Amino acid sequence: MPPYPSPNTFTGQVALGVLLSLASIGLGYQLGLGSFSYSKSSAQQQQQRESDAAAKKELVEEEERREREKELAEVIPDGDLAAVSAGFLEPCKMVLVVRTDLQLTPGDVAAQCAHATLSCYKVLSRRNSTLVNHWERTGQAKIALKAKSEDQLLELEAIAKSLNLCARSVTVDPGTGDSVRAVLGIGPGPVGLINEVTGKLRLL
């Protein structure tokens, strides 16, 4: 008759098996958790690198845009921006003249108009803050108008600056590798004075 293991031996073997099973489960869990944490950490690092690269690219593009605006402003020198004033209740406005021949998307038009607005605002805030404050108090009117060509923008810019109005162009690259004027911001300034420059243009 074959010998049977004693009860104590059998119990010990069962306990050992249970312990080994629990240890295996615990080890598998820890390995899985470590793998998940590593994967999550790698994804976060990749996302951060992409975010940093996008921010760096945006800064470079902004600096290039500022340099182009500075160069464009030097082509036609400013008049005496501090010489323009508005009466106590005289309405003021800023106009944004957009080239229609470039066939910009609505998003591009909005972006370039925003750049032109900010450029005019920054320049005039330094050179004629009284006029800027008056424009802000009277509603900050901004009107978008149409232009047919770059030559027309240049002509309007020259007329505006001859009247001591602030005028700033912003550029786009239409795909040819060369930047061209796309939007001209004029003002803010008294409505009557700005109408001398853009009164015949149609609304965008």
C-alpha positions in Angstrom: 0.0 0.0 0.0 1.6 3.4 -1.1 2.4 5.7 1.7 0.3 8.9 2.0 1.7 12.2 3.0 1.0 13.2 6.5 -1.6 15.9 7.1 1.0 18.4 8.2 3.0 17.9 5.0 -0.1 18.3 2.8 -1.2 21.4 4.5 2.3 22.9 4.1 2.3 22.2 0.4 -1.1 23.8 0.0 0.1 26.9 1.9 3.2 27.1 -0.1 1.3 26.9 -3.3 -1.1 29.6 -2.2 1.8 31.9 -1.2 3.5 31.3 -4.6 0.3 32.1 -6.4 -0.2 35.3 -4.4 3.4 36.3 -5.0 3.1 35.8 -8.8 -0.1 37.8 -8.8 1.6 40.6 -6.8 4.7 40.6 -9.1 2.5 40.7 -12.2 0.5 43.6 -10.8 3.6 45.6 -9.9 5.2 44.9 -13.3 2.0 46.0 -15.1 1.7 49.1 -12.9 5.3 50.0 -13.7 4.7 49.5 -17.4 1.6 51.7 -17.3 3.4 54.4 -15.4 6.3 54.4 -17.8 3.9 54.5 -20.8 2.0 57.4 -19.3 5.2 59.3 -18.4 6.5 58.8 -21.9 3.3 60.1 -23.4 3.3 63.2 -21.2 6.9 63.9 -22.1 6.1 63.6 -25.8 3.2 66.0 -25.4 5.3 68.5 -23.5 8.0 68.4 -26.2 5.4 69.0 -28.9 3.9 71.9 -26.9 7.3 73.5 -26.4 8.2 73.1 -30.1 4.8 74.8 -31.1 5.4 77.6 -28.6 9.0 78.2 -29.9 7.7 78.2 -33.5 5.0 80.8 -32.6 7.6 83.0 -31.0 9.9 82.8 -34.0 7.0 83.7 -36.4 5.9 86.6 -34.2 9.5 88.0 -34.2 9.7 87.7 -38.0 6.3 89.4 -38.3 7.5 92.3 -36.2 10.6 92.7 -38.3 8.6 92.8 -41.5 6.2 95.4 -40.0 9.2 97.5 -39.0 10.7 97.3 -42.5 7.3 98.2 -44.1 6.9 101.2 -41.8 10.3 102.5 -42.8 9.3 102.5 -46.5 6.9 105.3 -45.9 7.9 107.3 -42.8 5.3 108.4 -40.2 4.1 111.9 -40.0 3.6 113.7 -36.6 1.3 111.2 -34.9 1.0 113.4 -31.8 -0.5 116.2 -33.9 -3.9 114.5 -34.4 -6.5 115.3 -31.8 -10.3 114.8 -31.5 -13.0 117.1 -30.0 -14.6 116.2 -26.7 -17.5 114.2 -28.3 -16.0 113.7 -31.7 -16.3 110.1 -32.9 -13.1 108.2 -33.8 -12.5 104.9 -35.6 -9.9 102.6 -36.9 -10.2 101.1 -40.4 -8.7 97.8 -41.6 -8.3 97.7 -45.4 -8.1 94.1 -46.7 -6.8 93.1 -50.1 -9.5 91.0 -51.8 -7.2 89.9 -54.7 -5.3 87.5 -52.4 -8.4 85.5 -51.7 -7.6 85.0 -48.0 -9.7 82.6 -46.0 -12.0 84.2 -43.3 -9.6 82.9 -40.7 -6.6 84.5 -42.4 -8.5 87.8 -42.7 -9.4 87.7 -39.0 -5.9 87.0 -38.0 -4.3 89.7 -40.1 -6.8 92.3 -39.1 -6.1 91.4 -35.4 -2.3 91.9 -36.1 -3.0 95.3 -37.8 -5.2 96.5 -35.0 -2.6 95.6 -32.4 0.2 97.1 -34.3 -1.6 100.5 -34.7 -2.7 100.4 -31.1 0.8 99.8 -29.8 2.4 102.5 -31.9 -0.2 105.2 -31.2 -0.4 104.3 -27.5 3.3 105.4 -27.3 3.0 108.4 -29.6 -0.5 109.8 -28.9 -2.0 108.1 -25.9 -4.6 110.9 -25.5 -6.1 110.0 -28.9 -6.1 106.3 -28.1 -7.9 106.9 -24.8 -10.5 109.0 -26.6 -11.1 106.2 -29.1 -11.5 103.7 -26.3 -14.0 105.9 -24.4 -16.1 106.4 -27.6 -16.6 102.8 -28.5 -13.4 101.6 -30.1 -15.0 101.5 -33.6 -13.2 99.3 -36.1 -14.4 99.1 -39.8 -13.2 96.5 -42.4 -12.9 97.8 -46.0 -11.9 96.3 -49.3 -8.8 97.1 -51.4 -8.0 95.6 -54.8 -4.2 95.5 -54.8 -1.0 96.1 -53.0 -0.5 99.3 -54.9 -3.8 100.6 -53.6 -2.7 99.8 -50.0 0.6 101.7 -50.6 -1.3 104.7 -51.9 -3.7 104.7 -48.9 -0.8 104.3 -46.5 1.0 107.3 -48.0 -2.1 109.5 -47.8 -2.8 108.5 -44.3 0.7 109.3 -43.1 0.7 112.6 -44.9 -2.3 113.5 -42.7 -0.4 112.4 -39.6 -2.6 109.3 -39.1 -1.1 106.1 -37.8 -0.9 103.5 -40.6 0.6 100.0 -40.4 0.6 97.1 -42.9 0.8 93.4 -42.1 2.0 90.8 -44.5 1.3 87.2 -45.6 3.1 84.7 -47.7 0.8 83.7 -50.5 2.8 80.6 -51.3 5.5 82.2 -53.5 8.1 82.6 -50.7 7.8 86.4 -50.7 5.8 88.4 -48.1 3.2 90.8 -49.5 1.0 93.4 -47.9 -2.4 91.9 -47.0 -4.0 94.3 -44.5 -3.5 98.0 -43.8 -4.6 99.4 -40.4 -5.3 103.1 -40.2 -6.0 105.0 -37.0 -7.6 105.3 -34.6 -8.4 108.8 -35.5 -11.3 111.2 -36.0 -13.9 109.8 -38.4 -13.8 112.8 -40.7 -10.1 112.7 -41.1 -9.9 109.0 -41.8 -12.8 109.3 -44.3 -10.5 111.6 -46.3 -8.3 108.5 -46.9 -10.8 105.7 -47.1 -14.2 107.3 -47.7 -14.6 105.8 -51.2 -13.8 102.2 -50.2 -16.5 99.6 -49.8 -17.2 97.6 -46.7 -15.6 94.1 -46.6 
